[in-house]
Amino acid sequence: MAAEGVEEVASKEQLTAAQKQLLRKRQDLDYWKKNAQKIRSRNRITGLAIGAFVIGMFSYTILSVKQERIMEDIDNEAKINYIRGPRTGTNS
């Protein structure tokens, strides 16, 4: 076992740049194959979290706009009452 490791290190030193790049790509591919399920589940969780955030912001925005319309109606009523003036015995 130890001899194989030494031979492997010695053979890696003799590799060309293209062979080293191919070896790195092979290692990356093996990593992605090995961890694909874990990465996929993390991506799903992240996607669901982002989706929940977007839906929450959209709902909050719609709710705020509805309340804004109510406030506009109240403001319009206040303007009308202000224009009419105060109710006294002479103008009622």
PyMOL Python script that loads the backbone (N, CA, C, O; Angstrom):
from pymol import cmd

cmd.read_pdbstr("""\
ATOM      1  N   MET A   1       0.801  -1.192   0.000  1.00  0.00           N
ATOM      2  CA  MET A   1       0.000   0.000   0.000  1.00  0.00           C
ATOM      3  C   MET A   1       0.848   1.261   0.000  1.00  0.00           C
ATOM      4  O   MET A   1       0.582   2.190  -0.762  1.00  0.00           O
ATOM      5  N   ALA A   2       1.861   1.298   0.846  1.00  0.00           N
ATOM      6  CA  ALA A   2       2.711   2.487   0.931  1.00  0.00           C
ATOM      7  C   ALA A   2       3.507   2.670  -0.349  1.00  0.00           C
ATOM      8  O   ALA A   2       3.763   3.795  -0.778  1.00  0.00           O
ATOM      9  N   ALA A   3       3.891   1.573  -0.947  1.00  0.00           N
ATOM     10  CA  ALA A   3       4.656   1.650  -2.189  1.00  0.00           C
ATOM     11  C   ALA A   3       3.802   2.204  -3.316  1.00  0.00           C
ATOM     12  O   ALA A   3       4.285   2.954  -4.164  1.00  0.00           O
ATOM     13  N   GLU A   4       2.531   1.831  -3.318  1.00  0.00           N
ATOM     14  CA  GLU A   4       1.625   2.354  -4.347  1.00  0.00           C
ATOM     15  C   GLU A   4       1.465   3.862  -4.208  1.00  0.00           C
ATOM     16  O   GLU A   4       1.441   4.576  -5.210  1.00  0.00           O
ATOM     17  N   GLY A   5       1.356   4.351  -2.979  1.00  0.00           N
ATOM     18  CA  GLY A   5       1.218   5.776  -2.735  1.00  0.00           C
ATOM     19  C   GLY A   5       2.430   6.554  -3.204  1.00  0.00           C
ATOM     20  O   GLY A   5       2.297   7.642  -3.764  1.00  0.00           O
ATOM     21  N   VAL A   6       3.623   5.994  -2.976  1.00  0.00           N
ATOM     22  CA  VAL A   6       4.860   6.645  -3.408  1.00  0.00           C
ATOM     23  C   VAL A   6       4.942   6.652  -4.926  1.00  0.00           C
ATOM     24  O   VAL A   6       5.328   7.653  -5.529  1.00  0.00           O
ATOM     25  N   GLU A   7       4.578   5.536  -5.538  1.00  0.00           N
ATOM     26  CA  GLU A   7       4.591   5.466  -7.006  1.00  0.00           C
ATOM     27  C   GLU A   7       3.587   6.441  -7.606  1.00  0.00           C
ATOM     28  O   GLU A   7       3.845   7.073  -8.630  1.00  0.00           O
ATOM     29  N   GLU A   8       2.433   6.549  -6.945  1.00  0.00           N
ATOM     30  CA  GLU A   8       1.402   7.456  -7.446  1.00  0.00           C
ATOM     31  C   GLU A   8       1.876   8.903  -7.375  1.00  0.00           C
ATOM     32  O   GLU A   8       1.657   9.669  -8.313  1.00  0.00           O
ATOM     33  N   VAL A   9       2.517   9.284  -6.283  1.00  0.00           N
ATOM     34  CA  VAL A   9       3.043  10.646  -6.129  1.00  0.00           C
ATOM     35  C   VAL A   9       4.125  10.890  -7.168  1.00  0.00           C
ATOM     36  O   VAL A   9       4.175  11.958  -7.778  1.00  0.00           O
ATOM     37  N   ALA A  10       5.001   9.894  -7.374  1.00  0.00           N
ATOM     38  CA  ALA A  10       6.075  10.045  -8.351  1.00  0.00           C
ATOM     39  C   ALA A  10       5.506  10.153  -9.757  1.00  0.00           C
ATOM     40  O   ALA A  10       6.013  10.915 -10.580  1.00  0.00           O
ATOM     41  N   SER A  11       4.452   9.390 -10.031  1.00  0.00           N
ATOM     42  CA  SER A  11       3.861   9.459 -11.365  1.00  0.00           C
ATOM     43  C   SER A  11       3.116  10.781 -11.563  1.00  0.00           C
ATOM     44  O   SER A  11       3.055  11.289 -12.683  1.00  0.00           O
ATOM     45  N   LYS A  12       2.545  11.350 -10.485  1.00  0.00           N
ATOM     46  CA  LYS A  12       1.852  12.639 -10.596  1.00  0.00           C
ATOM     47  C   LYS A  12       2.838  13.756 -10.930  1.00  0.00           C
ATOM     48  O   LYS A  12       2.499  14.695 -11.649  1.00  0.00           O
ATOM     49  N   GLU A  13       4.050  13.650 -10.409  1.00  0.00           N
ATOM     50  CA  GLU A  13       5.056  14.666 -10.693  1.00  0.00           C
ATOM     51  C   GLU A  13       5.472  14.635 -12.156  1.00  0.00           C
ATOM     52  O   GLU A  13       5.916  15.647 -12.697  1.00  0.00           O
ATOM     53  N   GLN A  14       5.333  13.478 -12.800  1.00  0.00           N
ATOM     54  CA  GLN A  14       5.750  13.329 -14.182  1.00  0.00           C
ATOM     55  C   GLN A  14       4.617  13.638 -15.166  1.00  0.00           C
ATOM     56  O   GLN A  14       4.828  13.587 -16.377  1.00  0.00           O
ATOM     57  N   LEU A  15       3.443  13.952 -14.672  1.00  0.00           N
ATOM     58  CA  LEU A  15       2.306  14.221 -15.553  1.00  0.00           C
ATOM     59  C   LEU A  15       2.485  15.559 -16.258  1.00  0.00           C
ATOM     60  O   LEU A  15       3.086  16.492 -15.727  1.00  0.00           O
ATOM     61  N   THR A  16       1.949  15.623 -17.458  1.00  0.00           N
ATOM     62  CA  THR A  16       1.968  16.897 -18.188  1.00  0.00           C
ATOM     63  C   THR A  16       0.850  17.785 -17.660  1.00  0.00           C
ATOM     64  O   THR A  16       0.002  17.331 -16.893  1.00  0.00           O
ATOM     65  N   ALA A  17       0.849  19.029 -18.064  1.00  0.00           N
ATOM     66  CA  ALA A  17      -0.173  19.975 -17.609  1.00  0.00           C
ATOM     67  C   ALA A  17      -1.563  19.516 -18.043  1.00  0.00           C
ATOM     68  O   ALA A  17      -2.521  19.640 -17.280  1.00  0.00           O
ATOM     69  N   ALA A  18      -1.682  18.989 -19.262  1.00  0.00           N
ATOM     70  CA  ALA A  18      -2.975  18.519 -19.752  1.00  0.00           C
ATOM     71  C   ALA A  18      -3.462  17.326 -18.940  1.00  0.00           C
ATOM     72  O   ALA A  18      -4.653  17.209 -18.653  1.00  0.00           O
ATOM     73  N   GLN A  19      -2.548  16.447 -18.575  1.00  0.00           N
ATOM     74  CA  GLN A  19      -2.935  15.284 -17.781  1.00  0.00           C
ATOM     75  C   GLN A  19      -3.347  15.698 -16.373  1.00  0.00           C
ATOM     76  O   GLN A  19      -4.285  15.133 -15.810  1.00  0.00           O
ATOM     77  N   LYS A  20      -2.650  16.683 -15.799  1.00  0.00           N
ATOM     78  CA  LYS A  20      -3.028  17.188 -14.473  1.00  0.00           C
ATOM     79  C   LYS A  20      -4.417  17.818 -14.513  1.00  0.00           C
ATOM     80  O   LYS A  20      -5.221  17.625 -13.600  1.00  0.00           O
ATOM     81  N   GLN A  21      -4.695  18.576 -15.580  1.00  0.00           N
ATOM     82  CA  GLN A  21      -6.002  19.197 -15.730  1.00  0.00           C
ATOM     83  C   GLN A  21      -7.084  18.134 -15.879  1.00  0.00           C
ATOM     84  O   GLN A  21      -8.158  18.262 -15.291  1.00  0.00           O
ATOM     85  N   LEU A  22      -6.819  17.101 -16.647  1.00  0.00           N
ATOM     86  CA  LEU A  22      -7.768  16.012 -16.820  1.00  0.00           C
ATOM     87  C   LEU A  22      -8.008  15.297 -15.494  1.00  0.00           C
ATOM     88  O   LEU A  22      -9.142  14.929 -15.185  1.00  0.00           O
ATOM     89  N   LEU A  23      -6.961  15.100 -14.716  1.00  0.00           N
ATOM     90  CA  LEU A  23      -7.093  14.459 -13.415  1.00  0.00           C
ATOM     91  C   LEU A  23      -7.942  15.310 -12.473  1.00  0.00           C
ATOM     92  O   LEU A  23      -8.800  14.788 -11.761  1.00  0.00           O
ATOM     93  N   ARG A  24      -7.701  16.625 -12.470  1.00  0.00           N
ATOM     94  CA  ARG A  24      -8.513  17.534 -11.644  1.00  0.00           C
ATOM     95  C   ARG A  24      -9.975  17.492 -12.052  1.00  0.00           C
ATOM     96  O   ARG A  24     -10.861  17.462 -11.198  1.00  0.00           O
ATOM     97  N   LYS A  25     -10.233  17.489 -13.360  1.00  0.00           N
ATOM     98  CA  LYS A  25     -11.619  17.429 -13.831  1.00  0.00           C
ATOM     99  C   LYS A  25     -12.272  16.119 -13.417  1.00  0.00           C
ATOM    100  O   LYS A  25     -13.446  16.097 -13.048  1.00  0.00           O
ATOM    101  N   ARG A  26     -11.514  15.023 -13.476  1.00  0.00           N
ATOM    102  CA  ARG A  26     -12.034  13.721 -13.068  1.00  0.00           C
ATOM    103  C   ARG A  26     -12.401  13.740 -11.584  1.00  0.00           C
ATOM    104  O   ARG A  26     -13.437  13.210 -11.184  1.00  0.00           O
ATOM    105  N   GLN A  27     -11.530  14.362 -10.765  1.00  0.00           N
ATOM    106  CA  GLN A  27     -11.803  14.452  -9.331  1.00  0.00           C
ATOM    107  C   GLN A  27     -13.038  15.306  -9.069  1.00  0.00           C
ATOM    108  O   GLN A  27     -13.858  14.963  -8.216  1.00  0.00           O
ATOM    109  N   ASP A  28     -13.177  16.406  -9.789  1.00  0.00           N
ATOM    110  CA  ASP A  28     -14.365  17.249  -9.642  1.00  0.00           C
ATOM    111  C   ASP A  28     -15.625  16.483 -10.024  1.00  0.00           C
ATOM    112  O   ASP A  28     -16.634  16.551  -9.322  1.00  0.00           O
ATOM    113  N   LEU A  29     -15.568  15.768 -11.116  1.00  0.00           N
ATOM    114  CA  LEU A  29     -16.722  14.982 -11.570  1.00  0.00           C
ATOM    115  C   LEU A  29     -17.094  13.925 -10.538  1.00  0.00           C
ATOM    116  O   LEU A  29     -18.275  13.720 -10.259  1.00  0.00           O
ATOM    117  N   ASP A  30     -16.099  13.256  -9.973  1.00  0.00           N
ATOM    118  CA  ASP A  30     -16.357  12.257  -8.931  1.00  0.00           C
ATOM    119  C   ASP A  30     -16.995  12.902  -7.705  1.00  0.00           C
ATOM    120  O   ASP A  30     -17.901  12.330  -7.100  1.00  0.00           O
ATOM    121  N   TYR A  31     -16.518  14.102  -7.336  1.00  0.00           N
ATOM    122  CA  TYR A  31     -17.094  14.818  -6.196  1.00  0.00           C
ATOM    123  C   TYR A  31     -18.566  15.130  -6.445  1.00  0.00           C
ATOM    124  O   TYR A  31     -19.410  14.902  -5.579  1.00  0.00           O
ATOM    125  N   TRP A  32     -18.874  15.656  -7.636  1.00  0.00           N
ATOM    126  CA  TRP A  32     -20.255  16.027  -7.939  1.00  0.00           C
ATOM    127  C   TRP A  32     -21.160  14.802  -7.998  1.00  0.00           C
ATOM    128  O   TRP A  32     -22.306  14.859  -7.552  1.00  0.00           O
ATOM    129  N   LYS A  33     -20.656  13.695  -8.544  1.00  0.00           N
ATOM    130  CA  LYS A  33     -21.455  12.466  -8.582  1.00  0.00           C
ATOM    131  C   LYS A  33     -21.727  11.951  -7.176  1.00  0.00           C
ATOM    132  O   LYS A  33     -22.828  11.492  -6.873  1.00  0.00           O
ATOM    133  N   LYS A  34     -20.713  12.031  -6.325  1.00  0.00           N
ATOM    134  CA  LYS A  34     -20.835  11.522  -4.963  1.00  0.00           C
ATOM    135  C   LYS A  34     -21.811  12.361  -4.131  1.00  0.00           C
ATOM    136  O   LYS A  34     -22.567  11.812  -3.330  1.00  0.00           O
ATOM    137  N   ASN A  35     -21.799  13.664  -4.313  1.00  0.00           N
ATOM    138  CA  ASN A  35     -22.580  14.571  -3.467  1.00  0.00           C
ATOM    139  C   ASN A  35     -23.791  15.180  -4.169  1.00  0.00           C
ATOM    140  O   ASN A  35     -24.351  16.156  -3.669  1.00  0.00           O
ATOM    141  N   ALA A  36     -24.207  14.643  -5.295  1.00  0.00           N
ATOM    142  CA  ALA A  36     -25.290  15.246  -6.080  1.00  0.00           C
ATOM    143  C   ALA A  36     -26.599  15.309  -5.300  1.00  0.00           C
ATOM    144  O   ALA A  36     -27.285  16.330  -5.338  1.00  0.00           O
ATOM    145  N   GLN A  37     -26.954  14.249  -4.602  1.00  0.00           N
ATOM    146  CA  GLN A  37     -28.224  14.221  -3.876  1.00  0.00           C
ATOM    147  C   GLN A  37     -28.240  15.258  -2.760  1.00  0.00           C
ATOM    148  O   GLN A  37     -29.244  15.943  -2.561  1.00  0.00           O
ATOM    149  N   LYS A  38     -27.137  15.377  -2.037  1.00  0.00           N
ATOM    150  CA  LYS A  38     -27.058  16.356  -0.949  1.00  0.00           C
ATOM    151  C   LYS A  38     -27.160  17.779  -1.499  1.00  0.00           C
ATOM    152  O   LYS A  38     -27.848  18.626  -0.930  1.00  0.00           O
ATOM    153  N   ILE A  39     -26.478  18.028  -2.596  1.00  0.00           N
ATOM    154  CA  ILE A  39     -26.499  19.361  -3.205  1.00  0.00           C
ATOM    155  C   ILE A  39     -27.898  19.680  -3.720  1.00  0.00           C
ATOM    156  O   ILE A  39     -28.383  20.799  -3.551  1.00  0.00           O
ATOM    157  N   ARG A  40     -28.551  18.695  -4.350  1.00  0.00           N
ATOM    158  CA  ARG A  40     -29.906  18.895  -4.856  1.00  0.00           C
ATOM    159  C   ARG A  40     -30.875  19.235  -3.732  1.00  0.00           C
ATOM    160  O   ARG A  40     -31.711  20.126  -3.884  1.00  0.00           O
ATOM    161  N   SER A  41     -30.770  18.533  -2.603  1.00  0.00           N
ATOM    162  CA  SER A  41     -31.685  18.812  -1.495  1.00  0.00           C
ATOM    163  C   SER A  41     -31.422  20.198  -0.909  1.00  0.00           C
ATOM    164  O   SER A  41     -32.366  20.891  -0.530  1.00  0.00           O
ATOM    165  N   ARG A  42     -30.168  20.609  -0.830  1.00  0.00           N
ATOM    166  CA  ARG A  42     -29.871  21.969  -0.352  1.00  0.00           C
ATOM    167  C   ARG A  42     -30.414  23.016  -1.313  1.00  0.00           C
ATOM    168  O   ARG A  42     -30.926  24.051  -0.886  1.00  0.00           O
ATOM    169  N   ASN A  43     -30.302  22.749  -2.607  1.00  0.00           N
ATOM    170  CA  ASN A  43     -30.832  23.689  -3.593  1.00  0.00           C
ATOM    171  C   ASN A  43     -32.347  23.801  -3.476  1.00  0.00           C
ATOM    172  O   ASN A  43     -32.902  24.893  -3.599  1.00  0.00           O
ATOM    173  N   ARG A  44     -33.013  22.680  -3.242  1.00  0.00           N
ATOM    174  CA  ARG A  44     -34.480  22.715  -3.077  1.00  0.00           C
ATOM    175  C   ARG A  44     -34.871  23.528  -1.856  1.00  0.00           C
ATOM    176  O   ARG A  44     -35.792  24.343  -1.916  1.00  0.00           O
ATOM    177  N   ILE A  45     -34.174  23.308  -0.746  1.00  0.00           N
ATOM    178  CA  ILE A  45     -34.476  24.055   0.477  1.00  0.00           C
ATOM    179  C   ILE A  45     -34.254  25.548   0.250  1.00  0.00           C
ATOM    180  O   ILE A  45     -35.069  26.369   0.670  1.00  0.00           O
ATOM    181  N   THR A  46     -33.166  25.896  -0.407  1.00  0.00           N
ATOM    182  CA  THR A  46     -32.882  27.306  -0.703  1.00  0.00           C
ATOM    183  C   THR A  46     -33.963  27.893  -1.607  1.00  0.00           C
ATOM    184  O   THR A  46     -34.419  29.014  -1.383  1.00  0.00           O
ATOM    185  N   GLY A  47     -34.373  27.142  -2.624  1.00  0.00           N
ATOM    186  CA  GLY A  47     -35.419  27.609  -3.528  1.00  0.00           C
ATOM    187  C   GLY A  47     -36.736  27.823  -2.815  1.00  0.00           C
ATOM    188  O   GLY A  47     -37.425  28.813  -3.058  1.00  0.00           O
ATOM    189  N   LEU A  48     -37.091  26.896  -1.933  1.00  0.00           N
ATOM    190  CA  LEU A  48     -38.334  27.048  -1.175  1.00  0.00           C
ATOM    191  C   LEU A  48     -38.267  28.256  -0.245  1.00  0.00           C
ATOM    192  O   LEU A  48     -39.251  28.978  -0.091  1.00  0.00           O
ATOM    193  N   ALA A  49     -37.121  28.473   0.367  1.00  0.00           N
ATOM    194  CA  ALA A  49     -36.972  29.632   1.259  1.00  0.00           C
ATOM    195  C   ALA A  49     -37.104  30.939   0.481  1.00  0.00           C
ATOM    196  O   ALA A  49     -37.777  31.868   0.927  1.00  0.00           O
ATOM    197  N   ILE A  50     -36.465  31.006  -0.669  1.00  0.00           N
ATOM    198  CA  ILE A  50     -36.561  32.217  -1.495  1.00  0.00           C
ATOM    199  C   ILE A  50     -37.996  32.406  -1.982  1.00  0.00           C
ATOM    200  O   ILE A  50     -38.507  33.526  -1.974  1.00  0.00           O
ATOM    201  N   GLY A  51     -38.648  31.327  -2.404  1.00  0.00           N
ATOM    202  CA  GLY A  51     -40.040  31.407  -2.849  1.00  0.00           C
ATOM    203  C   GLY A  51     -40.962  31.881  -1.744  1.00  0.00           C
ATOM    204  O   GLY A  51     -41.841  32.710  -1.979  1.00  0.00           O
ATOM    205  N   ALA A  52     -40.768  31.359  -0.530  1.00  0.00           N
ATOM    206  CA  ALA A  52     -41.600  31.786   0.604  1.00  0.00           C
ATOM    207  C   ALA A  52     -41.383  33.268   0.899  1.00  0.00           C
ATOM    208  O   ALA A  52     -42.331  33.990   1.208  1.00  0.00           O
ATOM    209  N   PHE A  53     -40.141  33.714   0.804  1.00  0.00           N
ATOM    210  CA  PHE A  53     -39.850  35.128   1.034  1.00  0.00           C
ATOM    211  C   PHE A  53     -40.544  36.001  -0.011  1.00  0.00           C
ATOM    212  O   PHE A  53     -41.128  37.030   0.328  1.00  0.00           O
ATOM    213  N   VAL A  54     -40.479  35.594  -1.272  1.00  0.00           N
ATOM    214  CA  VAL A  54     -41.100  36.376  -2.347  1.00  0.00           C
ATOM    215  C   VAL A  54     -42.614  36.429  -2.162  1.00  0.00           C
ATOM    216  O   VAL A  54     -43.218  37.493  -2.295  1.00  0.00           O
ATOM    217  N   ILE A  55     -43.224  35.294  -1.859  1.00  0.00           N
ATOM    218  CA  ILE A  55     -44.675  35.270  -1.660  1.00  0.00           C
ATOM    219  C   ILE A  55     -45.064  36.131  -0.463  1.00  0.00           C
ATOM    220  O   ILE A  55     -46.070  36.839  -0.504  1.00  0.00           O
ATOM    221  N   GLY A  56     -44.266  36.071   0.601  1.00  0.00           N
ATOM    222  CA  GLY A  56     -44.536  36.906   1.773  1.00  0.00           C
ATOM    223  C   GLY A  56     -44.445  38.389   1.453  1.00  0.00           C
ATOM    224  O   GLY A  56     -45.296  39.171   1.877  1.00  0.00           O
ATOM    225  N   MET A  57     -43.421  38.779   0.709  1.00  0.00           N
ATOM    226  CA  MET A  57     -43.277  40.192   0.335  1.00  0.00           C
ATOM    227  C   MET A  57     -44.414  40.639  -0.570  1.00  0.00           C
ATOM    228  O   MET A  57     -44.928  41.748  -0.426  1.00  0.00           O
ATOM    229  N   PHE A  58     -44.808  39.776  -1.504  1.00  0.00           N
ATOM    230  CA  PHE A  58     -45.914  40.112  -2.397  1.00  0.00           C
ATOM    231  C   PHE A  58     -47.202  40.291  -1.599  1.00  0.00           C
ATOM    232  O   PHE A  58     -47.938  41.256  -1.809  1.00  0.00           O
ATOM    233  N   SER A  59     -47.474  39.362  -0.685  1.00  0.00           N
ATOM    234  CA  SER A  59     -48.689  39.453   0.133  1.00  0.00           C
ATOM    235  C   SER A  59     -48.674  40.715   0.991  1.00  0.00           C
ATOM    236  O   SER A  59     -49.688  41.403   1.104  1.00  0.00           O
ATOM    237  N   TYR A  60     -47.538  41.016   1.587  1.00  0.00           N
ATOM    238  CA  TYR A  60     -47.420  42.210   2.401  1.00  0.00           C
ATOM    239  C   TYR A  60     -47.668  43.469   1.568  1.00  0.00           C
ATOM    240  O   TYR A  60     -48.332  44.400   2.022  1.00  0.00           O
ATOM    241  N   THR A  61     -47.134  43.489   0.357  1.00  0.00           N
ATOM    242  CA  THR A  61     -47.305  44.641  -0.519  1.00  0.00           C
ATOM    243  C   THR A  61     -48.772  44.822  -0.885  1.00  0.00           C
ATOM    244  O   THR A  61     -49.291  45.937  -0.842  1.00  0.00           O
ATOM    245  N   ILE A  62     -49.441  43.730  -1.243  1.00  0.00           N
ATOM    246  CA  ILE A  62     -50.861  43.816  -1.592  1.00  0.00           C
ATOM    247  C   ILE A  62     -51.665  44.313  -0.392  1.00  0.00           C
ATOM    248  O   ILE A  62     -52.540  45.165  -0.544  1.00  0.00           O
ATOM    249  N   LEU A  63     -51.376  43.792   0.787  1.00  0.00           N
ATOM    250  CA  LEU A  63     -52.084  44.224   1.992  1.00  0.00           C
ATOM    251  C   LEU A  63     -51.842  45.709   2.251  1.00  0.00           C
ATOM    252  O   LEU A  63     -52.768  46.431   2.623  1.00  0.00           O
ATOM    253  N   SER A  64     -50.622  46.163   2.060  1.00  0.00           N
ATOM    254  CA  SER A  64     -50.299  47.574   2.284  1.00  0.00           C
ATOM    255  C   SER A  64     -51.044  48.469   1.300  1.00  0.00           C
ATOM    256  O   SER A  64     -51.522  49.541   1.673  1.00  0.00           O
ATOM    257  N   VAL A  65     -51.143  48.037   0.057  1.00  0.00           N
ATOM    258  CA  VAL A  65     -51.845  48.833  -0.952  1.00  0.00           C
ATOM    259  C   VAL A  65     -53.320  48.926  -0.600  1.00  0.00           C
ATOM    260  O   VAL A  65     -53.920  49.989  -0.757  1.00  0.00           O
ATOM    261  N   LYS A  66     -53.919  47.839  -0.128  1.00  0.00           N
ATOM    262  CA  LYS A  66     -55.326  47.876   0.267  1.00  0.00           C
ATOM    263  C   LYS A  66     -55.529  48.852   1.412  1.00  0.00           C
ATOM    264  O   LYS A  66     -56.493  49.618   1.412  1.00  0.00           O
ATOM    265  N   GLN A  67     -54.629  48.831   2.391  1.00  0.00           N
ATOM    266  CA  GLN A  67     -54.747  49.761   3.511  1.00  0.00           C
ATOM    267  C   GLN A  67     -54.533  51.191   3.039  1.00  0.00           C
ATOM    268  O   GLN A  67     -55.146  52.117   3.568  1.00  0.00           O
ATOM    269  N   GLU A  68     -53.674  51.376   2.054  1.00  0.00           N
ATOM    270  CA  GLU A  68     -53.425  52.705   1.526  1.00  0.00           C
ATOM    271  C   GLU A  68     -54.688  53.265   0.873  1.00  0.00           C
ATOM    272  O   GLU A  68     -54.988  54.452   1.006  1.00  0.00           O
ATOM    273  N   ARG A  69     -55.420  52.412   0.174  1.00  0.00           N
ATOM    274  CA  ARG A  69     -56.680  52.855  -0.437  1.00  0.00           C
ATOM    275  C   ARG A  69     -57.677  53.276   0.627  1.00  0.00           C
ATOM    276  O   ARG A  69     -58.377  54.275   0.464  1.00  0.00           O
ATOM    277  N   ILE A  70     -57.748  52.527   1.707  1.00  0.00           N
ATOM    278  CA  ILE A  70     -58.653  52.886   2.798  1.00  0.00           C
ATOM    279  C   ILE A  70     -58.247  54.238   3.372  1.00  0.00           C
ATOM    280  O   ILE A  70     -59.100  55.077   3.658  1.00  0.00           O
ATOM    281  N   MET A  71     -56.939  54.449   3.539  1.00  0.00           N
ATOM    282  CA  MET A  71     -56.468  55.723   4.067  1.00  0.00           C
ATOM    283  C   MET A  71     -56.786  56.862   3.102  1.00  0.00           C
ATOM    284  O   MET A  71     -57.109  57.970   3.532  1.00  0.00           O
ATOM    285  N   GLU A  72     -56.697  56.591   1.787  1.00  0.00           N
ATOM    286  CA  GLU A  72     -57.053  57.614   0.807  1.00  0.00           C
ATOM    287  C   GLU A  72     -58.537  57.974   0.921  1.00  0.00           C
ATOM    288  O   GLU A  72     -58.902  59.146   0.822  1.00  0.00           O
ATOM    289  N   ASP A  73     -59.388  56.969   1.127  1.00  0.00           N
ATOM    290  CA  ASP A  73     -60.817  57.238   1.294  1.00  0.00           C
ATOM    291  C   ASP A  73     -61.075  58.080   2.535  1.00  0.00           C
ATOM    292  O   ASP A  73     -61.880  59.010   2.509  1.00  0.00           O
ATOM    293  N   ILE A  74     -60.393  57.750   3.612  1.00  0.00           N
ATOM    294  CA  ILE A  74     -60.556  58.527   4.847  1.00  0.00           C
ATOM    295  C   ILE A  74     -60.050  59.946   4.633  1.00  0.00           C
ATOM    296  O   ILE A  74     -60.672  60.899   5.101  1.00  0.00           O
ATOM    297  N   ASP A  75     -58.930  60.099   3.930  1.00  0.00           N
ATOM    298  CA  ASP A  75     -58.409  61.433   3.643  1.00  0.00           C
ATOM    299  C   ASP A  75     -59.378  62.232   2.788  1.00  0.00           C
ATOM    300  O   ASP A  75     -59.576  63.424   3.022  1.00  0.00           O
ATOM    301  N   ASN A  76     -59.985  61.581   1.792  1.00  0.00           N
ATOM    302  CA  ASN A  76     -60.961  62.276   0.946  1.00  0.00           C
ATOM    303  C   ASN A  76     -62.163  62.731   1.753  1.00  0.00           C
ATOM    304  O   ASN A  76     -62.643  63.848   1.561  1.00  0.00           O
ATOM    305  N   GLU A  77     -62.659  61.891   2.650  1.00  0.00           N
ATOM    306  CA  GLU A  77     -63.781  62.283   3.513  1.00  0.00           C
ATOM    307  C   GLU A  77     -63.389  63.450   4.409  1.00  0.00           C
ATOM    308  O   GLU A  77     -64.189  64.355   4.644  1.00  0.00           O
ATOM    309  N   ALA A  78     -62.161  63.427   4.907  1.00  0.00           N
ATOM    310  CA  ALA A  78     -61.696  64.522   5.767  1.00  0.00           C
ATOM    311  C   ALA A  78     -61.608  65.821   4.972  1.00  0.00           C
ATOM    312  O   ALA A  78     -61.957  66.884   5.486  1.00  0.00           O
ATOM    313  N   LYS A  79     -61.143  65.747   3.715  1.00  0.00           N
ATOM    314  CA  LYS A  79     -61.074  66.946   2.878  1.00  0.00           C
ATOM    315  C   LYS A  79     -62.469  67.511   2.627  1.00  0.00           C
ATOM    316  O   LYS A  79     -62.676  68.723   2.696  1.00  0.00           O
ATOM    317  N   ILE A  80     -63.419  66.631   2.338  1.00  0.00           N
ATOM    318  CA  ILE A  80     -64.795  67.086   2.086  1.00  0.00           C
ATOM    319  C   ILE A  80     -65.353  67.769   3.327  1.00  0.00           C
ATOM    320  O   ILE A  80     -65.959  68.837   3.230  1.00  0.00           O
ATOM    321  N   ASN A  81     -65.153  67.161   4.487  1.00  0.00           N
ATOM    322  CA  ASN A  81     -65.645  67.766   5.728  1.00  0.00           C
ATOM    323  C   ASN A  81     -64.939  69.078   6.029  1.00  0.00           C
ATOM    324  O   ASN A  81     -65.552  69.999   6.568  1.00  0.00           O
ATOM    325  N   TYR A  82     -63.663  69.175   5.689  1.00  0.00           N
ATOM    326  CA  TYR A  82     -62.917  70.406   5.925  1.00  0.00           C
ATOM    327  C   TYR A  82     -63.446  71.516   5.004  1.00  0.00           C
ATOM    328  O   TYR A  82     -63.588  72.663   5.427  1.00  0.00           O
ATOM    329  N   ILE A  83     -63.736  71.164   3.741  1.00  0.00           N
ATOM    330  CA  ILE A  83     -64.251  72.163   2.792  1.00  0.00           C
ATOM    331  C   ILE A  83     -65.631  72.647   3.211  1.00  0.00           C
ATOM    332  O   ILE A  83     -65.931  73.836   3.113  1.00  0.00           O
ATOM    333  N   ARG A  84     -66.467  71.734   3.675  1.00  0.00           N
ATOM    334  CA  ARG A  84     -67.807  72.111   4.120  1.00  0.00           C
ATOM    335  C   ARG A  84     -67.764  73.042   5.323  1.00  0.00           C
ATOM    336  O   ARG A  84     -68.659  73.863   5.525  1.00  0.00           O
ATOM    337  N   GLY A  85     -66.734  72.904   6.100  1.00  0.00           N
ATOM    338  CA  GLY A  85     -66.611  73.756   7.281  1.00  0.00           C
ATOM    339  C   GLY A  85     -67.276  73.125   8.477  1.00  0.00           C
ATOM    340  O   GLY A  85     -67.944  72.098   8.362  1.00  0.00           O
ATOM    341  N   PRO A  86     -67.090  73.748   9.638  1.00  0.00           N
ATOM    342  CA  PRO A  86     -67.665  73.184  10.861  1.00  0.00           C
ATOM    343  C   PRO A  86     -69.189  73.350  10.883  1.00  0.00           C
ATOM    344  O   PRO A  86     -69.736  74.306  10.333  1.00  0.00           O
ATOM    345  N   ARG A  87     -69.836  72.421  11.512  1.00  0.00           N
ATOM    346  CA  ARG A  87     -71.303  72.508  11.644  1.00  0.00           C
ATOM    347  C   ARG A  87     -71.636  73.332  12.890  1.00  0.00           C
ATOM    348  O   ARG A  87     -71.302  72.977  14.020  1.00  0.00           O
ATOM    349  N   THR A  88     -72.287  74.407  12.631  1.00  0.00           N
ATOM    350  CA  THR A  88     -72.746  75.256  13.727  1.00  0.00           C
ATOM    351  C   THR A  88     -74.244  75.426  13.580  1.00  0.00           C
ATOM    352  O   THR A  88     -74.841  74.906  12.638  1.00  0.00           O
ATOM    353  N   GLY A  89     -74.840  76.131  14.481  1.00  0.00           N
ATOM    354  CA  GLY A  89     -76.287  76.344  14.413  1.00  0.00           C
ATOM    355  C   GLY A  89     -76.719  77.144  13.198  1.00  0.00           C
ATOM    356  O   GLY A  89     -77.857  77.011  12.750  1.00  0.00           O
ATOM    357  N   THR A  90     -75.839  77.970  12.656  1.00  0.00           N
ATOM    358  CA  THR A  90     -76.224  78.815  11.531  1.00  0.00           C
ATOM    359  C   THR A  90     -76.131  78.092  10.184  1.00  0.00           C
ATOM    360  O   THR A  90     -76.892  78.415   9.272  1.00  0.00           O
ATOM    361  N   ASN A  91     -75.222  77.127  10.035  1.00  0.00           N
ATOM    362  CA  ASN A  91     -75.074  76.506   8.728  1.00  0.00           C
ATOM    363  C   ASN A  91     -75.534  75.046   8.703  1.00  0.00           C
ATOM    364  O   ASN A  91     -75.245  74.360   7.723  1.00  0.00           O
ATOM    365  N   SER A  92     -76.221  74.537   9.705  1.00  0.00           N
ATOM    366  CA  SER A  92     -76.644  73.151   9.644  1.00  0.00           C
ATOM    367  C   SER A  92     -77.917  72.959   8.908  1.00  0.00           C
ATOM    368  O   SER A  92     -78.392  71.831   8.780  1.00  0.00           O
TER     369      SER A  92
END
""", "prot")
cmd.dss("prot")
cmd.show_as("cartoon", "prot")
cmd.util.cbc("prot")
cmd.orient("prot")
